[in-house]
């Protein structure tokens, strides 16, 4: 990845330095309360009711930008795009949104296990707090400076590619973090603020202490132009699983109805629960 740029843009030199040093920065992009409230209200009918009743199973909506205009607007916000171009020196290309009504409590991981590019390092996430986030409703957890570490692959973890091995990857990362002795930081932030993180930053979701509370949020994933893009989880050394993302284009939105509410096969967190259920049934049925 190119060195962090200080060209004219939305971020201050101090914010750019923060990102360069720690792999993340919290920014107020000027999202309005009306815009955020409209997004939450419009999304609510699309969440699977069963998952809302048992949020630890993994309530979420992938690519709501296709059928909820406020989600598209957050993903393509001009201030966000300006900030990302400052940080990476290339035009950002949003390609995926994820929306959550509650905290994920997701195990620590690096996004480079899910998304990567050639040349490497041209991928980032932007997490927007759609309500106030504190220690009780499951804030993000991240490890400052870990973006500077070497990218960890499935091969490094002694695993074959494929999401069926994702729980073992999570266990490997947990042991790796323990050996490093790195202390986590937490994403306490007010409604409307956003956290930009580098793809190689180790991060996850912390415990939700108050299960009566929501933690509405939107994550948008971005690649950058003049790269090739691939899925590391499906790749082997010398044989990358290249992908052709559908870009989320600023100013261009036509509503497309969702294919389904949620799919357990779409996400590693949900797939892990599916695998556990399958194993339990095998034991019970012999």
C-alpha positions in Angstrom: 0.0 0.0 0.0 1.2 3.5 -0.7 2.2 5.7 2.2 -0.6 7.7 3.8 -1.3 10.9 1.9 -1.8 14.4 3.3 -3.4 15.8 0.2 -6.3 18.2 0.8 -9.4 16.4 1.9 -11.8 15.8 4.8 -9.3 14.5 7.4 -6.9 16.6 9.4 -3.1 15.8 9.5 -3.6 14.5 13.1 -6.4 12.1 12.0 -4.2 10.8 9.2 -1.3 10.3 11.6 -3.7 8.4 14.0 -4.7 6.1 11.2 -1.1 5.6 10.1 0.0 4.8 13.7 -2.9 2.7 15.0 -4.7 1.4 11.9 -7.9 3.1 12.7 -9.4 6.6 13.3 -12.8 7.8 14.6 -14.4 10.5 12.5 -17.5 12.6 12.5 -18.6 12.7 8.8 -21.6 14.9 9.5 -24.4 12.3 9.1 -27.7 13.8 10.2 -30.0 12.4 12.9 -32.8 12.2 10.3 -30.7 10.2 7.9 -29.7 7.7 10.6 -33.2 7.4 12.0 -34.6 6.8 8.6 -32.1 4.1 7.9 -32.9 2.2 11.1 -36.7 2.5 10.6 -36.5 1.4 6.9 -34.3 -1.6 7.7 -36.3 -3.0 10.6 -38.8 -5.0 8.6 -36.0 -6.8 6.8 -34.4 -8.4 9.9 -35.3 -12.0 10.5 -37.7 -11.9 13.6 -36.2 -15.2 14.9 -32.7 -13.7 14.9 -33.9 -10.6 16.7 -35.3 -12.7 19.5 -32.0 -14.6 19.7 -29.4 -11.9 18.6 -26.4 -14.0 19.5 -27.3 -16.2 16.5 -26.2 -13.3 14.3 -28.9 -10.9 13.2 -27.7 -8.9 10.2 -28.6 -7.7 6.7 -26.0 -7.9 3.9 -26.1 -5.4 1.0 -29.1 -3.4 2.2 -27.8 -0.7 -0.1 -29.6 -2.5 -2.9 -33.0 -1.9 -1.5 -32.7 0.8 1.3 -31.6 4.2 -0.1 -30.2 5.6 3.2 -27.8 2.6 3.4 -26.6 3.5 -0.1 -26.2 7.1 0.9 -24.0 6.2 3.9 -21.8 4.0 1.8 -21.2 6.6 -0.9 -21.1 9.7 1.4 -18.7 12.2 -0.2 -16.9 13.0 3.0 -16.2 9.3 3.6 -14.9 8.8 0.1 -12.7 11.9 0.4 -11.2 10.6 3.7 -10.5 7.2 2.3 -8.8 8.7 -0.8 -6.6 10.7 1.5 -5.6 7.6 3.5 -4.9 5.2 0.6 -4.0 7.5 -2.3 -6.5 5.8 -4.6 -10.1 6.2 -5.4 -12.3 4.1 -3.0 -14.8 1.7 -4.4 -17.5 0.6 -2.0 -18.7 -3.0 -2.7 -20.5 -4.4 0.4 -22.7 -3.2 3.3 -23.6 -5.0 6.5 -26.2 -3.8 8.9 -26.7 -5.0 12.5 -29.4 -4.2 15.1 -27.3 -5.6 18.0 -23.6 -6.2 18.7 -22.0 -9.1 17.0 -19.7 -10.3 19.8 -17.7 -11.6 16.8 -14.3 -13.2 17.5 -11.2 -11.2 16.7 -10.1 -11.4 13.1 -8.5 -9.5 10.3 -10.5 -8.5 7.2 -7.6 -9.6 5.0 -8.8 -13.2 5.6 -12.1 -12.3 3.8 -11.0 -9.6 1.3 -7.7 -8.7 -0.3 -6.2 -7.1 -3.4 -3.2 -7.2 -5.7 -1.2 -5.1 -4.8 -2.1 -6.0 -1.2 -3.5 -3.6 1.4 -6.0 -1.8 -0.6 -9.1 -2.6 1.4 -10.8 -0.8 4.3 -13.9 -0.8 6.4 -16.0 2.1 7.7 -18.2 1.3 10.7 -20.9 3.9 11.4 -22.6 4.0 14.9 -26.3 4.4 14.3 -26.8 5.0 18.0 -24.7 5.9 21.0 -22.1 3.1 21.7 -20.8 2.4 25.2 -19.4 -0.4 27.3 -22.8 -2.1 27.7 -24.2 -2.5 24.2 -21.4 -4.4 22.6 -18.8 -1.9 21.2 -16.2 -2.8 18.6 -13.0 -4.1 20.0 -9.7 -3.6 18.1 -6.0 -3.9 18.7 -4.1 -0.7 17.9 -1.0 -1.1 15.6 -1.8 -4.6 14.6 -2.3 -3.5 11.0 1.5 -3.3 10.8 1.9 -7.0 11.4 2.3 -9.5 8.6 -1.0 -10.6 7.1 -2.1 -14.0 8.5 -3.4 -16.5 6.0 -5.1 -19.9 6.4 -1.8 -21.5 5.5 -0.1 -19.6 8.3 -2.7 -21.1 10.7 -2.0 -24.6 9.3 -5.5 -24.8 7.7 -7.0 -25.5 4.3 -9.0 -22.7 2.7 -12.7 -22.7 3.3 -15.2 -21.3 5.8 -15.6 -24.7 7.4 -12.2 -24.1 8.9 -13.0 -20.6 10.1 -13.5 -21.5 13.8 -9.9 -22.9 13.8 -8.7 -19.7 12.3 -10.4 -17.7 15.1 -8.7 -19.9 17.7 -5.3 -19.4 16.0 -5.8 -15.6 16.1 -6.7 -15.7 19.7 -3.5 -17.6 20.6 -1.5 -15.2 18.4 -2.9 -12.2 20.2 -2.1 -13.7 23.5 1.5 -14.2 22.5 1.8 -10.6 21.4 0.4 -9.2 24.6 -1.4 -6.4 22.8 -4.2 -4.7 24.8 -7.5 -3.9 23.1 -9.2 -0.6 22.6 -13.0 -0.1 22.4 -15.1 1.8 20.1 -17.1 4.0 22.4 -18.6 6.8 20.2 -21.7 8.9 19.8 -24.4 8.3 17.3 -23.4 9.3 13.8 -19.6 8.9 14.3 -17.7 6.4 12.3 -14.6 4.3 12.6 -12.3 3.7 9.6 -10.0 0.7 10.0 -7.3 -0.8 7.9 -8.0 -4.3 6.5 -5.2 -5.9 8.5 -6.2 -4.4 11.9 -7.2 -7.2 14.3 -10.7 -6.4 15.5 -14.0 -8.0 16.6 -17.1 -7.4 18.8 -17.0 -7.1 22.5 -19.5 -8.7 25.0 -23.0 -7.2 25.1 -23.4 -6.6 28.8 -27.0 -5.3 28.6 -29.1 -7.7 26.4 -32.1 -5.4 26.5 -30.3 -2.8 24.4 -29.7 -2.5 20.6 -26.5 -1.5 18.9 -27.6 -0.4 15.4 -24.7 0.0 13.0 -23.6 -0.1 9.3 -20.3 -1.4 8.0 -19.3 -0.6 4.5 -16.3 -2.4 2.9 -14.2 -0.6 0.3 -11.6 -1.7 -2.2 -9.6 0.8 -4.2 -9.1 1.4 -7.9 -6.3 0.0 -10.1 -6.2 -3.3 -8.3 -7.2 -6.9 -8.7 -9.5 -8.3 -6.0 -9.7 -11.8 -4.4 -11.2 -13.8 -1.6 -8.3 -15.2 0.6 -10.6 -17.7 2.3 -11.1 -19.5 -1.0 -7.5 -19.0 -2.3 -4.4 -21.3 -2.2 -0.8 -20.3 -2.7 -0.3 -19.5 -6.4 -4.1 -19.8 -7.1 -6.0 -16.8 -6.0 -9.8 -16.8 -6.0 -10.3 -13.5 -7.9 -13.6 -11.7 -7.6 -15.5 -9.2 -9.6 -17.2 -6.9 -7.1 -20.4 -5.1 -7.8 -19.5 -1.5 -7.0 -21.9 0.7 -5.0 -21.9 3.8 -7.2 -22.4 7.3 -5.8 -25.6 9.0 -7.1 -26.8 5.9 -8.8 -29.5 4.0 -6.9 -32.4 1.9 -8.2 -34.3 -0.2 -5.7 -33.9 -4.0 -6.0 -36.0 -6.2 -3.7 -33.9 -8.4 -1.4 -33.4 -12.0 -2.4 -34.0 -13.2 1.2 -34.0 -11.8 4.7 -30.9 -13.5 5.9 -28.9 -16.5 4.9 -26.9 -18.5 7.5 -24.5 -19.6 4.8 -23.5 -15.9 4.0 -21.4 -15.3 7.1 -18.8 -17.1 9.1 -20.4 -16.2 12.4 -23.7 -17.8 11.3 -22.0 -20.7 9.5 -20.2 -21.6 12.8 -23.6 -22.0 14.5 -24.9 -24.1 11.6 -21.9 -26.4 11.9 -22.4 -26.7 15.7 -26.0 -27.7 15.1 -25.1 -30.3 12.5 -22.5 -31.8 14.8 -24.9 -32.0 17.7 -27.5 -33.7 15.5 -24.9 -36.2 14.3 -24.0 -37.1 17.9 -27.7 -37.4 18.9 -28.6 -39.5 15.9 -25.5 -41.6 16.0 
